[in-house]
Amino acid sequence: MDIDRMRALLSALQEARFSGLRSVSYDGKTLTYGSDAELASAIADLEARIARAAGTNRRRRWGTVATKGL
């Protein structure tokens, strides 16, 4: 699947989620998600695929900082 097609699907998924729907129609197919969590997971997965295809992976760093309060 090319990036433009993935972006169009992402837009359809986001519009459905923000309008409170759980069904999305795209390319003549209808997808129905069981819950908002499943729809959110599909959106996150598609965003990650788009980032990988575009070559812009998001990396997060976690660290701990401590001070003695002086």
N, CA, C and O atoms as a Tripos MOL2 file, in Angstrom:
@<TRIPOS>MOLECULE
protein
  280   279    70     0     0
PROTEIN
NO_CHARGES

@<TRIPOS>ATOM
      1 N           0.8570   -1.1700    0.0000 N.3       1 MET1
      2 CA          0.0000    0.0000    0.0000 C.3       1 MET1
      3 C           0.9030    1.2330    0.0000 C.2       1 MET1
      4 O           1.8550    1.3130    0.7760 O.2       1 MET1
      5 N           0.6000    2.1850   -0.8680 N.am      2 ASP2
      6 CA          1.4360    3.3730   -0.9430 C.3       2 ASP2
      7 C           1.0380    4.4030    0.1250 C.2       2 ASP2
      8 O          -0.0220    4.2960    0.7420 O.2       2 ASP2
      9 N           1.8900    5.3820    0.3240 N.am      3 ILE3
     10 CA          1.7020    6.3580    1.4050 C.3       3 ILE3
     11 C           0.4250    7.1710    1.2260 C.2       3 ILE3
     12 O          -0.2890    7.4240    2.1960 O.2       3 ILE3
     13 N           0.1340    7.5810   -0.0050 N.am      4 ASP4
     14 CA         -1.0760    8.3790   -0.2360 C.3       4 ASP4
     15 C          -2.3380    7.6070    0.1240 C.2       4 ASP4
     16 O          -3.2740    8.1650    0.6980 O.2       4 ASP4
     17 N          -2.3580    6.3370   -0.2110 N.am      5 ARG5
     18 CA         -3.5140    5.4980    0.1200 C.3       5 ARG5
     19 C          -3.6330    5.3040    1.6360 C.2       5 ARG5
     20 O          -4.7320    5.3290    2.1920 O.2       5 ARG5
     21 N          -2.4800    5.1100    2.2960 N.am      6 MET6
     22 CA         -2.5030    4.9640    3.7570 C.3       6 MET6
     23 C          -2.9780    6.2490    4.4280 C.2       6 MET6
     24 O          -3.7220    6.2010    5.4080 O.2       6 MET6
     25 N          -2.5510    7.3930    3.9070 N.am      7 ARG7
     26 CA         -2.9890    8.6710    4.4800 C.3       7 ARG7
     27 C          -4.4820    8.8820    4.3050 C.2       7 ARG7
     28 O          -5.1440    9.4170    5.1950 O.2       7 ARG7
     29 N          -5.0220    8.4640    3.1580 N.am      8 ALA8
     30 CA         -6.4630    8.5810    2.9300 C.3       8 ALA8
     31 C          -7.2320    7.6830    3.9030 C.2       8 ALA8
     32 O          -8.2600    8.0860    4.4470 O.2       8 ALA8
     33 N          -6.7340    6.4760    4.1160 N.am      9 LEU9
     34 CA         -7.3720    5.5690    5.0690 C.3       9 LEU9
     35 C          -7.2670    6.1120    6.4910 C.2       9 LEU9
     36 O          -8.2220    6.0160    7.2620 O.2       9 LEU9
     37 N          -6.1230    6.6770    6.8400 N.am     10 LEU10
     38 CA         -5.9350    7.2720    8.1620 C.3      10 LEU10
     39 C          -6.9340    8.4030    8.3780 C.2      10 LEU10
     40 O          -7.5260    8.5200    9.4510 O.2      10 LEU10
     41 N          -7.1150    9.2210    7.3720 N.am     11 SER11
     42 CA         -8.0740   10.3190    7.4660 C.3      11 SER11
     43 C          -9.4910    9.7870    7.6870 C.2      11 SER11
     44 O         -10.2390   10.3280    8.5010 O.2      11 SER11
     45 N          -9.8580    8.7340    6.9670 N.am     12 ALA12
     46 CA        -11.1880    8.1370    7.1290 C.3      12 ALA12
     47 C         -11.3660    7.5640    8.5370 C.2      12 ALA12
     48 O         -12.4240    7.7210    9.1470 O.2      12 ALA12
     49 N         -10.3290    6.9020    9.0490 N.am     13 LEU13
     50 CA        -10.3990    6.3370   10.3980 C.3      13 LEU13
     51 C         -10.5280    7.4370   11.4540 C.2      13 LEU13
     52 O         -11.3130    7.3160   12.3950 O.2      13 LEU13
     53 N          -9.7570    8.5040   11.2890 N.am     14 GLN14
     54 CA         -9.8100    9.5980   12.2620 C.3      14 GLN14
     55 C         -11.1690   10.3010   12.2270 C.2      14 GLN14
     56 O         -11.7160   10.6350   13.2780 O.2      14 GLN14
     57 N         -11.7130   10.5260   11.0450 N.am     15 GLU15
     58 CA        -13.0280   11.1560   10.9370 C.3      15 GLU15
     59 C         -14.0970   10.3010   11.6060 C.2      15 GLU15
     60 O         -14.9690   10.8210   12.3010 O.2      15 GLU15
     61 N         -14.0280    8.9880   11.3980 N.am     16 ALA16
     62 CA        -15.0020    8.0880   12.0170 C.3      16 ALA16
     63 C         -14.8800    8.1280   13.5380 C.2      16 ALA16
     64 O         -15.8860    8.1810   14.2450 O.2      16 ALA16
     65 N         -13.6640    8.1020   14.0310 N.am     17 ARG17
     66 CA        -13.4640    8.1030   15.4780 C.3      17 ARG17
     67 C         -13.9490    9.4010   16.1140 C.2      17 ARG17
     68 O         -14.6130    9.3780   17.1500 O.2      17 ARG17
     69 N         -13.6190   10.5260   15.4990 N.am     18 PHE18
     70 CA        -13.9930   11.8100   16.0760 C.3      18 PHE18
     71 C         -15.4920   12.0710   15.9740 C.2      18 PHE18
     72 O         -16.0300   12.8720   16.7390 O.2      18 PHE18
     73 N         -16.1730   11.4070   15.0390 N.am     19 SER19
     74 CA        -17.6170   11.5760   14.9450 C.3      19 SER19
     75 C         -18.3790   10.5390   15.7710 C.2      19 SER19
     76 O         -19.6080   10.5610   15.8240 O.2      19 SER19
     77 N         -17.6380    9.6270   16.4160 N.am     20 GLY20
     78 CA        -18.2620    8.6490   17.2980 C.3      20 GLY20
     79 C         -18.7160    7.3810   16.6070 C.2      20 GLY20
     80 O         -19.4400    6.5880   17.2100 O.2      20 GLY20
     81 N         -18.3220    7.1610   15.3720 N.am     21 LEU21
     82 CA        -18.7100    5.9610   14.6350 C.3      21 LEU21
     83 C         -17.6620    4.8740   14.8050 C.2      21 LEU21
     84 O         -16.5000    5.1520   15.1000 O.2      21 LEU21
     85 N         -18.0930    3.6250   14.6140 N.am     22 ARG22
     86 CA        -17.1430    2.5210   14.6780 C.3      22 ARG22
     87 C         -17.0180    1.8140   13.3460 C.2      22 ARG22
     88 O         -16.2670    0.8450   13.2310 O.2      22 ARG22
     89 N         -17.7450    2.2810   12.3270 N.am     23 SER23
     90 CA        -17.6760    1.6930   10.9960 C.3      23 SER23
     91 C         -17.0460    2.6800   10.0260 C.2      23 SER23
     92 O         -17.3360    3.8760   10.0580 O.2      23 SER23
     93 N         -16.1890    2.1650    9.1710 N.am     24 VAL24
     94 CA        -15.5010    2.9880    8.1900 C.3      24 VAL24
     95 C         -15.6620    2.3290    6.8260 C.2      24 VAL24
     96 O         -15.4380    1.1270    6.6880 O.2      24 VAL24
     97 N         -16.0470    3.1050    5.8200 N.am     25 SER25
     98 CA        -16.1370    2.6030    4.4470 C.3      25 SER25
     99 C         -15.0080    3.2140    3.6360 C.2      25 SER25
    100 O         -14.8190    4.4300    3.6210 O.2      25 SER25
    101 N         -14.2550    2.3430    2.9580 N.am     26 TYR26
    102 CA        -13.1130    2.7940    2.1750 C.3      26 TYR26
    103 C         -12.8940    1.8150    1.0300 C.2      26 TYR26
    104 O         -12.8490    0.6050    1.2530 O.2      26 TYR26
    105 N         -12.7600    2.3160   -0.1790 N.am     27 ASP27
    106 CA        -12.5630    1.4880   -1.3800 C.3      27 ASP27
    107 C         -13.6510    0.4300   -1.5430 C.2      27 ASP27
    108 O         -13.3690   -0.6930   -1.9600 O.2      27 ASP27
    109 N         -14.8830    0.7800   -1.2190 N.am     28 GLY28
    110 CA        -15.9910   -0.1510   -1.3830 C.3      28 GLY28
    111 C         -16.0870   -1.2130   -0.3030 C.2      28 GLY28
    112 O         -16.9210   -2.1140   -0.3980 O.2      28 GLY28
    113 N         -15.2610   -1.1270    0.7110 N.am     29 LYS29
    114 CA        -15.2850   -2.0870    1.8170 C.3      29 LYS29
    115 C         -15.6980   -1.3700    3.0880 C.2      29 LYS29
    116 O         -15.3930   -0.1920    3.2740 O.2      29 LYS29
    117 N         -16.3850   -2.0780    3.9540 N.am     30 THR30
    118 CA        -16.7870   -1.5060    5.2320 C.3      30 THR30
    119 C         -16.1210   -2.2760    6.3580 C.2      30 THR30
    120 O         -16.2200   -3.5010    6.4350 O.2      30 THR30
    121 N         -15.4480   -1.5480    7.2240 N.am     31 LEU31
    122 CA        -14.8060   -2.1410    8.3990 C.3      31 LEU31
    123 C         -15.5600   -1.6810    9.6310 C.2      31 LEU31
    124 O         -15.8490   -0.4930    9.7740 O.2      31 LEU31
    125 N         -15.8780   -2.6020   10.5170 N.am     32 THR32
    126 CA        -16.5500   -2.2640   11.7590 C.3      32 THR32
    127 C         -15.6610   -2.7000   12.9130 C.2      32 THR32
    128 O         -15.2570   -3.8600   12.9980 O.2      32 THR32
    129 N         -15.3660   -1.7690   13.7880 N.am     33 TYR33
    130 CA        -14.5110   -2.0350   14.9420 C.3      33 TYR33
    131 C         -15.3890   -2.2670   16.1610 C.2      33 TYR33
    132 O         -16.4360   -1.6360   16.3100 O.2      33 TYR33
    133 N         -14.9600   -3.1720   17.0310 N.am     34 GLY34
    134 CA        -15.7380   -3.5420   18.2000 C.3      34 GLY34
    135 C         -15.7780   -2.4750   19.2770 C.2      34 GLY34
    136 O         -16.7530   -2.3780   20.0230 O.2      34 GLY34
    137 N         -14.7340   -1.6790   19.3630 N.am     35 SER35
    138 CA        -14.6810   -0.6520   20.4060 C.3      35 SER35
    139 C         -13.8200    0.5100   19.9340 C.2      35 SER35
    140 O         -13.1360    0.4320   18.9130 O.2      35 SER35
    141 N         -13.8730    1.5800   20.7020 N.am     36 ASP36
    142 CA        -13.0380    2.7370   20.3970 C.3      36 ASP36
    143 C         -11.5630    2.3850   20.5570 C.2      36 ASP36
    144 O         -10.7160    2.9160   19.8380 O.2      36 ASP36
    145 N         -11.2530    1.4980   21.4900 N.am     37 ALA37
    146 CA         -9.8580    1.0930   21.6980 C.3      37 ALA37
    147 C          -9.3010    0.3870   20.4610 C.2      37 ALA37
    148 O          -8.1460    0.6030   20.0960 O.2      37 ALA37
    149 N         -10.1050   -0.4480   19.8190 N.am     38 GLU38
    150 CA         -9.6670   -1.1200   18.5940 C.3      38 GLU38
    151 C          -9.4390   -0.1180   17.4780 C.2      38 GLU38
    152 O          -8.4780   -0.2320   16.7180 O.2      38 GLU38
    153 N         -10.3200    0.8610   17.3810 N.am     39 LEU39
    154 CA        -10.1800    1.9000   16.3580 C.3      39 LEU39
    155 C          -8.9390    2.7400   16.6300 C.2      39 LEU39
    156 O          -8.2080    3.0790   15.6990 O.2      39 LEU39
    157 N          -8.6940    3.0780   17.8830 N.am     40 ALA40
    158 CA         -7.5000    3.8440   18.2480 C.3      40 ALA40
    159 C          -6.2390    3.0400   17.9420 C.2      40 ALA40
    160 O          -5.2410    3.6010   17.4880 O.2      40 ALA40
    161 N          -6.2780    1.7550   18.1820 N.am     41 SER41
    162 CA         -5.1340    0.8910   17.8840 C.3      41 SER41
    163 C          -4.8690    0.8330   16.3820 C.2      41 SER41
    164 O          -3.7130    0.8510   15.9580 O.2      41 SER41
    165 N          -5.9150    0.7650   15.5850 N.am     42 ALA42
    166 CA         -5.7670    0.7470   14.1310 C.3      42 ALA42
    167 C          -5.1640    2.0630   13.6380 C.2      42 ALA42
    168 O          -4.3280    2.0670   12.7340 O.2      42 ALA42
    169 N          -5.5880    3.1740   14.2290 N.am     43 ILE43
    170 CA         -5.0480    4.4860   13.8640 C.3      43 ILE43
    171 C          -3.5680    4.5630   14.2080 C.2      43 ILE43
    172 O          -2.7620    5.0200   13.3980 O.2      43 ILE43
    173 N          -3.2110    4.1180   15.4080 N.am     44 ALA44
    174 CA         -1.8040    4.1540   15.8310 C.3      44 ALA44
    175 C          -0.9340    3.2760   14.9330 C.2      44 ALA44
    176 O           0.1780    3.6610   14.5720 O.2      44 ALA44
    177 N          -1.4460    2.0900   14.5720 N.am     45 ASP45
    178 CA         -0.6910    1.1910   13.6980 C.3      45 ASP45
    179 C          -0.4830    1.8180   12.3300 C.2      45 ASP45
    180 O           0.6080    1.7370   11.7660 O.2      45 ASP45
    181 N          -1.5150    2.4380   11.7970 N.am     46 LEU46
    182 CA         -1.4110    3.0650   10.4860 C.3      46 LEU46
    183 C          -0.4710    4.2680   10.5150 C.2      46 LEU46
    184 O           0.2770    4.4940    9.5630 O.2      46 LEU46
    185 N          -0.5040    5.0370   11.5970 N.am     47 GLU47
    186 CA          0.4390    6.1570   11.7340 C.3      47 GLU47
    187 C           1.8780    5.6550   11.7580 C.2      47 GLU47
    188 O           2.7600    6.2700   11.1590 O.2      47 GLU47
    189 N           2.1210    4.5450   12.4450 N.am     48 ALA48
    190 CA          3.4660    3.9660   12.5090 C.3      48 ALA48
    191 C           3.9080    3.4670   11.1280 C.2      48 ALA48
    192 O           5.0650    3.6410   10.7450 O.2      48 ALA48
    193 N           2.9930    2.8520   10.3890 N.am     49 ARG49
    194 CA          3.3250    2.3700    9.0420 C.3      49 ARG49
    195 C           3.6560    3.5320    8.1060 C.2      49 ARG49
    196 O           4.5770    3.4450    7.2940 O.2      49 ARG49
    197 N           2.8960    4.6160    8.2310 N.am     50 ILE50
    198 CA          3.1630    5.7950    7.4030 C.3      50 ILE50
    199 C           4.5290    6.3760    7.7560 C.2      50 ILE50
    200 O           5.2890    6.7540    6.8650 O.2      50 ILE50
    201 N           4.8450    6.4490    9.0410 N.am     51 ALA51
    202 CA          6.1410    6.9770    9.4770 C.3      51 ALA51
    203 C           7.2830    6.1170    8.9500 C.2      51 ALA51
    204 O           8.2980    6.6470    8.4980 O.2      51 ALA51
    205 N           7.1260    4.7860    9.0050 N.am     52 ARG52
    206 CA          8.1700    3.8940    8.4830 C.3      52 ARG52
    207 C           8.3260    4.0520    6.9790 C.2      52 ARG52
    208 O           9.4440    4.0770    6.4650 O.2      52 ARG52
    209 N           7.2060    4.1580    6.2740 N.am     53 ALA53
    210 CA          7.2620    4.2850    4.8160 C.3      53 ALA53
    211 C           7.8690    5.6150    4.3980 C.2      53 ALA53
    212 O           8.5430    5.7020    3.3710 O.2      53 ALA53
    213 N           7.6280    6.6540    5.1980 N.am     54 ALA54
    214 CA          8.1790    7.9760    4.8870 C.3      54 ALA54
    215 C           9.6130    8.1130    5.3850 C.2      54 ALA54
    216 O          10.3040    9.0690    5.0350 O.2      54 ALA54
    217 N          10.0600    7.1670    6.1950 N.am     55 GLY55
    218 CA         11.4230    7.2110    6.7120 C.3      55 GLY55
    219 C          11.5870    8.1170    7.9060 C.2      55 GLY55
    220 O          12.7010    8.5510    8.2000 O.2      55 GLY55
    221 N          10.5110    8.4150    8.6020 N.am     56 THR56
    222 CA         10.5690    9.2870    9.7890 C.3      56 THR56
    223 C          10.0240    8.5370   10.9900 C.2      56 THR56
    224 O           8.9030    8.7910   11.4310 O.2      56 THR56
    225 N          10.8020    7.6280   11.5130 N.am     57 ASN57
    226 CA         10.3920    6.8890   12.7070 C.3      57 ASN57
    227 C          10.4350    7.7870   13.9290 C.2      57 ASN57
    228 O          11.3650    8.5740   14.1100 O.2      57 ASN57
    229 N           9.4230    7.6580   14.7570 N.am     58 ARG58
    230 CA          9.4230    8.4100   16.0090 C.3      58 ARG58
    231 C          10.1190    7.5730   17.0620 C.2      58 ARG58
    232 O           9.7440    6.4240   17.2950 O.2      58 ARG58
    233 N          11.1130    8.1310   17.6880 N.am     59 ARG59
    234 CA         11.8030    7.4360   18.7670 C.3      59 ARG59
    235 C          11.6210    8.2240   20.0370 C.2      59 ARG59
    236 O          11.6920    9.4530   20.0420 O.2      59 ARG59
    237 N          11.3900    7.5200   21.0870 N.am     60 ARG60
    238 CA         11.2070    8.1620   22.3820 C.3      60 ARG60
    239 C          12.3280    7.7410   23.3040 C.2      60 ARG60
    240 O          12.7530    6.5850   23.3020 O.2      60 ARG60
    241 N          12.7950    8.6710   24.0770 N.am     61 ARG61
    242 CA         13.8130    8.3610   25.0780 C.3      61 ARG61
    243 C          13.2520    8.6610   26.4440 C.2      61 ARG61
    244 O          12.6150    9.6900   26.6640 O.2      61 ARG61
    245 N          13.4940    7.7670   27.3350 N.am     62 TRP62
    246 CA         13.0630    7.9410   28.7210 C.3      62 TRP62
    247 C          14.3030    7.9480   29.5920 C.2      62 TRP62
    248 O          15.2300    7.1660   29.3830 O.2      62 TRP62
    249 N          14.3100    8.8100   30.5380 N.am     63 GLY63
    250 CA         15.4470    8.8640   31.4340 C.3      63 GLY63
    251 C          15.0000    9.2930   32.8200 C.2      63 GLY63
    252 O          13.8720    9.7500   33.0070 O.2      63 GLY63
    253 N          15.8670    9.1470   33.7630 N.am     64 THR64
    254 CA         15.5860    9.5290   35.1410 C.3      64 THR64
    255 C          16.5450   10.6380   35.5330 C.2      64 THR64
    256 O          17.7470   10.5670   35.2780 O.2      64 THR64
    257 N          15.9950   11.6450   36.1470 N.am     65 VAL65
    258 CA         16.7890   12.7640   36.6230 C.3      65 VAL65
    259 C          16.5480   12.8930   38.1250 C.2      65 VAL65
    260 O          15.4050   12.8790   38.5810 O.2      65 VAL65
    261 N          17.6200   13.0170   38.8780 N.am     66 ALA66
    262 CA         17.4770   13.1510   40.3270 C.3      66 ALA66
    263 C          18.3570   14.3120   40.8180 C.2      66 ALA66
    264 O          19.4600   14.5320   40.3160 O.2      66 ALA66
    265 N          17.8480   15.0290   41.7890 N.am     67 THR67
    266 CA         18.6230   16.0980   42.4100 C.3      67 THR67
    267 C          18.4950   15.9800   43.9220 C.2      67 THR67
    268 O          17.5970   15.3120   44.4340 O.2      67 THR67
    269 N          19.3980   16.6310   44.6190 N.am     68 LYS68
    270 CA         19.3300   16.6230   46.0700 C.3      68 LYS68
    271 C          18.5460   17.8290   46.5880 C.2      68 LYS68
    272 O          18.4180   18.0330   47.7950 O.2      68 LYS68
    273 N          18.0290   18.6180   45.6560 N.am     69 GLY69
    274 CA         17.2270   19.7540   46.0660 C.3      69 GLY69
    275 C          18.0240   20.9170   46.5810 C.2      69 GLY69
    276 O          17.4840   21.7400   47.3190 O.2      69 GLY69
    277 N          19.2820   21.0230   46.2260 N.am     70 LEU70
    278 CA         20.1210   22.1220   46.7030 C.3      70 LEU70
    279 C          20.0550   23.2980   45.7740 C.2      70 LEU70
    280 O          20.7010   24.3170   46.0200 O.2      70 LEU70
@<TRIPOS>BOND
     1     1     2 1
     2     2     3 1
     3     3     4 2
     4     3     5 am
     5     5     6 1
     6     6     7 1
     7     7     8 2
     8     7     9 am
     9     9    10 1
    10    10    11 1
    11    11    12 2
    12    11    13 am
    13    13    14 1
    14    14    15 1
    15    15    16 2
    16    15    17 am
    17    17    18 1
    18    18    19 1
    19    19    20 2
    20    19    21 am
    21    21    22 1
    22    22    23 1
    23    23    24 2
    24    23    25 am
    25    25    26 1
    26    26    27 1
    27    27    28 2
    28    27    29 am
    29    29    30 1
    30    30    31 1
    31    31    32 2
    32    31    33 am
    33    33    34 1
    34    34    35 1
    35    35    36 2
    36    35    37 am
    37    37    38 1
    38    38    39 1
    39    39    40 2
    40    39    41 am
    41    41    42 1
    42    42    43 1
    43    43    44 2
    44    43    45 am
    45    45    46 1
    46    46    47 1
    47    47    48 2
    48    47    49 am
    49    49    50 1
    50    50    51 1
    51    51    52 2
    52    51    53 am
    53    53    54 1
    54    54    55 1
    55    55    56 2
    56    55    57 am
    57    57    58 1
    58    58    59 1
    59    59    60 2
    60    59    61 am
    61    61    62 1
    62    62    63 1
    63    63    64 2
    64    63    65 am
    65    65    66 1
    66    66    67 1
    67    67    68 2
    68    67    69 am
    69    69    70 1
    70    70    71 1
    71    71    72 2
    72    71    73 am
    73    73    74 1
    74    74    75 1
    75    75    76 2
    76    75    77 am
    77    77    78 1
    78    78    79 1
    79    79    80 2
    80    79    81 am
    81    81    82 1
    82    82    83 1
    83    83    84 2
    84    83    85 am
    85    85    86 1
    86    86    87 1
    87    87    88 2
    88    87    89 am
    89    89    90 1
    90    90    91 1
    91    91    92 2
    92    91    93 am
    93    93    94 1
    94    94    95 1
    95    95    96 2
    96    95    97 am
    97    97    98 1
    98    98    99 1
    99    99   100 2
   100    99   101 am
   101   101   102 1
   102   102   103 1
   103   103   104 2
   104   103   105 am
   105   105   106 1
   106   106   107 1
   107   107   108 2
   108   107   109 am
   109   109   110 1
   110   110   111 1
   111   111   112 2
   112   111   113 am
   113   113   114 1
   114   114   115 1
   115   115   116 2
   116   115   117 am
   117   117   118 1
   118   118   119 1
   119   119   120 2
   120   119   121 am
   121   121   122 1
   122   122   123 1
   123   123   124 2
   124   123   125 am
   125   125   126 1
   126   126   127 1
   127   127   128 2
   128   127   129 am
   129   129   130 1
   130   130   131 1
   131   131   132 2
   132   131   133 am
   133   133   134 1
   134   134   135 1
   135   135   136 2
   136   135   137 am
   137   137   138 1
   138   138   139 1
   139   139   140 2
   140   139   141 am
   141   141   142 1
   142   142   143 1
   143   143   144 2
   144   143   145 am
   145   145   146 1
   146   146   147 1
   147   147   148 2
   148   147   149 am
   149   149   150 1
   150   150   151 1
   151   151   152 2
   152   151   153 am
   153   153   154 1
   154   154   155 1
   155   155   156 2
   156   155   157 am
   157   157   158 1
   158   158   159 1
   159   159   160 2
   160   159   161 am
   161   161   162 1
   162   162   163 1
   163   163   164 2
   164   163   165 am
   165   165   166 1
   166   166   167 1
   167   167   168 2
   168   167   169 am
   169   169   170 1
   170   170   171 1
   171   171   172 2
   172   171   173 am
   173   173   174 1
   174   174   175 1
   175   175   176 2
   176   175   177 am
   177   177   178 1
   178   178   179 1
   179   179   180 2
   180   179   181 am
   181   181   182 1
   182   182   183 1
   183   183   184 2
   184   183   185 am
   185   185   186 1
   186   186   187 1
   187   187   188 2
   188   187   189 am
   189   189   190 1
   190   190   191 1
   191   191   192 2
   192   191   193 am
   193   193   194 1
   194   194   195 1
   195   195   196 2
   196   195   197 am
   197   197   198 1
   198   198   199 1
   199   199   200 2
   200   199   201 am
   201   201   202 1
   202   202   203 1
   203   203   204 2
   204   203   205 am
   205   205   206 1
   206   206   207 1
   207   207   208 2
   208   207   209 am
   209   209   210 1
   210   210   211 1
   211   211   212 2
   212   211   213 am
   213   213   214 1
   214   214   215 1
   215   215   216 2
   216   215   217 am
   217   217   218 1
   218   218   219 1
   219   219   220 2
   220   219   221 am
   221   221   222 1
   222   222   223 1
   223   223   224 2
   224   223   225 am
   225   225   226 1
   226   226   227 1
   227   227   228 2
   228   227   229 am
   229   229   230 1
   230   230   231 1
   231   231   232 2
   232   231   233 am
   233   233   234 1
   234   234   235 1
   235   235   236 2
   236   235   237 am
   237   237   238 1
   238   238   239 1
   239   239   240 2
   240   239   241 am
   241   241   242 1
   242   242   243 1
   243   243   244 2
   244   243   245 am
   245   245   246 1
   246   246   247 1
   247   247   248 2
   248   247   249 am
   249   249   250 1
   250   250   251 1
   251   251   252 2
   252   251   253 am
   253   253   254 1
   254   254   255 1
   255   255   256 2
   256   255   257 am
   257   257   258 1
   258   258   259 1
   259   259   260 2
   260   259   261 am
   261   261   262 1
   262   262   263 1
   263   263   264 2
   264   263   265 am
   265   265   266 1
   266   266   267 1
   267   267   268 2
   268   267   269 am
   269   269   270 1
   270   270   271 1
   271   271   272 2
   272   271   273 am
   273   273   274 1
   274   274   275 1
   275   275   276 2
   276   275   277 am
   277   277   278 1
   278   278   279 1
   279   279   280 2
@<TRIPOS>SUBSTRUCTURE
     1 MET1         2 RESIDUE 1 A MET
     2 ASP2         6 RESIDUE 1 A ASP
     3 ILE3        10 RESIDUE 1 A ILE
     4 ASP4        14 RESIDUE 1 A ASP
     5 ARG5        18 RESIDUE 1 A ARG
     6 MET6        22 RESIDUE 1 A MET
     7 ARG7        26 RESIDUE 1 A ARG
     8 ALA8        30 RESIDUE 1 A ALA
     9 LEU9        34 RESIDUE 1 A LEU
    10 LEU10       38 RESIDUE 1 A LEU
    11 SER11       42 RESIDUE 1 A SER
    12 ALA12       46 RESIDUE 1 A ALA
    13 LEU13       50 RESIDUE 1 A LEU
    14 GLN14       54 RESIDUE 1 A GLN
    15 GLU15       58 RESIDUE 1 A GLU
    16 ALA16       62 RESIDUE 1 A ALA
    17 ARG17       66 RESIDUE 1 A ARG
    18 PHE18       70 RESIDUE 1 A PHE
    19 SER19       74 RESIDUE 1 A SER
    20 GLY20       78 RESIDUE 1 A GLY
    21 LEU21       82 RESIDUE 1 A LEU
    22 ARG22       86 RESIDUE 1 A ARG
    23 SER23       90 RESIDUE 1 A SER
    24 VAL24       94 RESIDUE 1 A VAL
    25 SER25       98 RESIDUE 1 A SER
    26 TYR26      102 RESIDUE 1 A TYR
    27 ASP27      106 RESIDUE 1 A ASP
    28 GLY28      110 RESIDUE 1 A GLY
    29 LYS29      114 RESIDUE 1 A LYS
    30 THR30      118 RESIDUE 1 A THR
    31 LEU31      122 RESIDUE 1 A LEU
    32 THR32      126 RESIDUE 1 A THR
    33 TYR33      130 RESIDUE 1 A TYR
    34 GLY34      134 RESIDUE 1 A GLY
    35 SER35      138 RESIDUE 1 A SER
    36 ASP36      142 RESIDUE 1 A ASP
    37 ALA37      146 RESIDUE 1 A ALA
    38 GLU38      150 RESIDUE 1 A GLU
    39 LEU39      154 RESIDUE 1 A LEU
    40 ALA40      158 RESIDUE 1 A ALA
    41 SER41      162 RESIDUE 1 A SER
    42 ALA42      166 RESIDUE 1 A ALA
    43 ILE43      170 RESIDUE 1 A ILE
    44 ALA44      174 RESIDUE 1 A ALA
    45 ASP45      178 RESIDUE 1 A ASP
    46 LEU46      182 RESIDUE 1 A LEU
    47 GLU47      186 RESIDUE 1 A GLU
    48 ALA48      190 RESIDUE 1 A ALA
    49 ARG49      194 RESIDUE 1 A ARG
    50 ILE50      198 RESIDUE 1 A ILE
    51 ALA51      202 RESIDUE 1 A ALA
    52 ARG52      206 RESIDUE 1 A ARG
    53 ALA53      210 RESIDUE 1 A ALA
    54 ALA54      214 RESIDUE 1 A ALA
    55 GLY55      218 RESIDUE 1 A GLY
    56 THR56      222 RESIDUE 1 A THR
    57 ASN57      226 RESIDUE 1 A ASN
    58 ARG58      230 RESIDUE 1 A ARG
    59 ARG59      234 RESIDUE 1 A ARG
    60 ARG60      238 RESIDUE 1 A ARG
    61 ARG61      242 RESIDUE 1 A ARG
    62 TRP62      246 RESIDUE 1 A TRP
    63 GLY63      250 RESIDUE 1 A GLY
    64 THR64      254 RESIDUE 1 A THR
    65 VAL65      258 RESIDUE 1 A VAL
    66 ALA66      262 RESIDUE 1 A ALA
    67 THR67      266 RESIDUE 1 A THR
    68 LYS68      270 RESIDUE 1 A LYS
    69 GLY69      274 RESIDUE 1 A GLY
    70 LEU70      278 RESIDUE 1 A LEU
